[in-house]
């Protein structure tokens, strides 16, 4: 038997449960452009390279925001701070889009995508490439501008629960 054609042996639920044990930063991904304004909560974010600065965002093609992001071809990854749990839940649920954005203060940078005030970091990006993998698109995003906030602490998602991250003082 050809090992490249093996049927998957890991069940979807098993995989999801194991992935819940992989801690990750919580982010709100936003866009604004010709297709409108949209945003969603995600932890599937990863650095790709620093030359040029590029990150990736995974987005399910069945998500209601998918067409808006694909048409606008720009976005901002807003890494949430401790205390942003309610905002994360708004952007992660079925809350109407206008209500999501009213719940926080926003500005803009180069692309015009919403930049969250008080985020740990915000990466304003142009989508340079989209790769489809099964149910999701991987959006490769060139970072055009960024905002850092060193006075806040991060927010992680682990075992399906939020965990505030606190900076440890050096001895």
C-alpha positions as CSV (number, residue, x, y, z in Angstrom):
1,X,0.0,0.0,0.0
2,X,1.2,3.5,-0.9
3,X,1.8,5.4,2.4
4,X,0.8,8.7,0.7
5,X,-2.8,7.3,0.2
6,X,-3.5,6.1,3.7
7,X,-6.9,6.9,5.1
8,X,-6.9,9.2,8.2
9,X,-6.9,7.3,11.5
10,X,-7.4,10.3,13.8
11,X,-11.0,11.2,14.4
12,X,-12.1,14.8,14.2
13,X,-13.1,15.0,17.9
14,X,-9.8,13.4,19.0
15,X,-7.9,15.9,16.9
16,X,-9.9,18.9,18.2
17,X,-9.5,17.7,21.8
18,X,-5.7,17.4,21.4
19,X,-5.5,20.8,19.7
20,X,-7.3,22.3,22.7
21,X,-4.1,21.5,24.6
22,X,-2.0,23.7,22.3
23,X,-2.0,27.1,23.9
24,X,-2.2,30.1,21.6
25,X,-2.6,33.9,21.7
26,X,-6.1,35.2,21.2
27,X,-6.6,37.6,18.3
28,X,-9.3,39.6,16.6
29,X,-8.8,39.8,12.9
30,X,-10.4,42.8,11.3
31,X,-10.9,44.2,7.8
32,X,-12.4,47.2,6.1
33,X,-12.6,47.9,2.4
34,X,-14.8,47.7,-0.7
35,X,-16.6,44.6,0.6
36,X,-17.3,46.3,4.0
37,X,-16.2,45.9,7.6
38,X,-15.8,42.5,9.3
39,X,-14.0,40.8,12.2
40,X,-13.6,37.4,13.9
41,X,-11.7,35.9,16.8
42,X,-8.9,33.5,15.9
43,X,-5.9,31.7,17.5
44,X,-4.7,30.1,14.2
45,X,-2.1,32.8,13.5
46,X,1.6,32.2,12.9
47,X,4.7,34.1,12.0
48,X,6.1,33.1,8.6
49,X,9.2,35.3,7.9
50,X,10.7,38.6,8.9
51,X,12.0,39.4,5.4
52,X,9.5,40.8,4.4
53,X,7.5,40.6,7.7
54,X,4.8,38.1,7.0
55,X,2.3,36.2,9.0
56,X,-0.5,33.8,8.3
57,X,-4.1,33.6,9.3
58,X,-6.3,30.5,8.9
59,X,-10.0,31.2,8.0
60,X,-12.8,28.7,7.4
61,X,-14.3,29.2,4.0
62,X,-17.8,28.6,5.5
63,X,-17.4,31.5,7.9
64,X,-19.8,34.4,7.2
65,X,-16.8,36.8,7.1
66,X,-14.9,34.9,4.5
67,X,-16.1,36.7,1.4
68,X,-15.4,40.1,3.0
69,X,-11.8,39.2,3.8
70,X,-11.2,37.6,0.4
71,X,-12.5,40.7,-1.5
72,X,-10.9,43.3,0.7
73,X,-7.5,41.5,0.6
74,X,-6.3,43.4,3.7
75,X,-6.6,42.8,7.4
76,X,-5.3,43.7,10.9
77,X,-4.3,41.0,13.4
78,X,-5.1,42.5,16.8
79,X,-3.5,40.4,19.6
80,X,-5.7,40.7,22.7
81,X,-4.7,41.8,26.1
82,X,-5.8,40.3,29.4
83,X,-9.3,41.7,30.1
84,X,-10.4,41.4,26.4
85,X,-12.3,38.2,27.0
86,X,-15.8,39.7,26.5
87,X,-14.6,41.3,23.2
88,X,-13.2,38.0,22.1
89,X,-16.5,36.3,22.7
90,X,-18.4,39.0,20.8
91,X,-16.2,38.5,17.7
92,X,-16.2,34.8,18.1
93,X,-20.0,34.4,18.2
94,X,-23.0,35.3,16.1
95,X,-23.2,38.9,17.4
96,X,-24.1,41.3,14.5
97,X,-21.0,42.9,13.0
98,X,-21.9,46.5,14.0
99,X,-22.4,45.5,17.7
100,X,-18.9,43.8,17.7
101,X,-17.2,47.0,16.7
102,X,-19.2,49.3,19.0
103,X,-17.8,47.4,22.0
104,X,-14.3,48.8,21.6
105,X,-12.2,51.8,20.4
106,X,-10.6,51.5,17.0
107,X,-8.2,53.5,14.8
108,X,-6.7,52.7,11.5
109,X,-3.2,52.4,10.0
110,X,-2.0,51.9,6.4
111,X,-4.7,49.6,5.0
112,X,-7.7,51.2,6.8
113,X,-8.5,48.0,8.6
114,X,-9.6,48.5,12.3
115,X,-6.7,48.6,14.8
116,X,-7.9,47.8,18.4
117,X,-6.9,50.3,21.0
118,X,-5.3,48.5,23.9
119,X,-4.2,45.5,22.0
120,X,-0.8,43.9,22.9
121,X,0.1,44.2,19.3
122,X,-1.6,45.0,16.0
123,X,-0.3,43.9,12.6
124,X,-1.8,45.9,9.7
125,X,-1.4,43.7,6.6
126,X,-2.1,43.2,2.9
127,X,-3.0,39.7,1.9
128,X,-0.4,38.6,-0.6
129,X,-1.4,35.0,-1.2
130,X,-4.3,32.6,-0.4
131,X,-3.8,28.9,-0.2
132,X,-6.8,26.5,0.2
133,X,-6.4,23.5,2.4
134,X,-9.5,21.3,2.9
135,X,-12.1,23.5,4.7
136,X,-9.8,26.5,5.3
137,X,-7.9,29.2,3.5
138,X,-4.5,30.2,4.7
139,X,-4.1,33.9,4.2
140,X,-0.4,34.9,3.9
141,X,-0.2,38.5,5.0
142,X,2.6,41.0,4.5
143,X,2.8,43.3,7.5
144,X,2.8,47.0,6.3
145,X,2.5,48.6,9.8
146,X,2.4,47.6,13.4
147,X,1.5,48.9,16.8
148,X,3.0,47.5,20.0
149,X,1.7,48.1,23.5
150,X,4.3,47.1,26.1
151,X,2.2,48.2,29.0
152,X,-0.4,45.4,28.6
153,X,-0.3,41.6,29.2
154,X,-1.4,39.0,26.7
155,X,-4.4,36.7,26.7
156,X,-4.0,33.0,25.8
157,X,-6.5,30.2,25.0
158,X,-5.7,26.8,26.4
159,X,-8.0,23.8,27.2
160,X,-10.9,25.9,25.9
161,X,-10.4,28.5,28.7
162,X,-8.9,32.0,28.6
163,X,-5.7,32.5,30.6
164,X,-4.3,36.0,31.3
165,X,-0.5,36.2,30.8
166,X,1.5,38.2,33.3
167,X,5.0,39.3,32.7
168,X,7.4,37.8,35.3
169,X,9.9,40.3,36.9
170,X,13.5,39.4,36.6
171,X,15.3,38.4,39.8
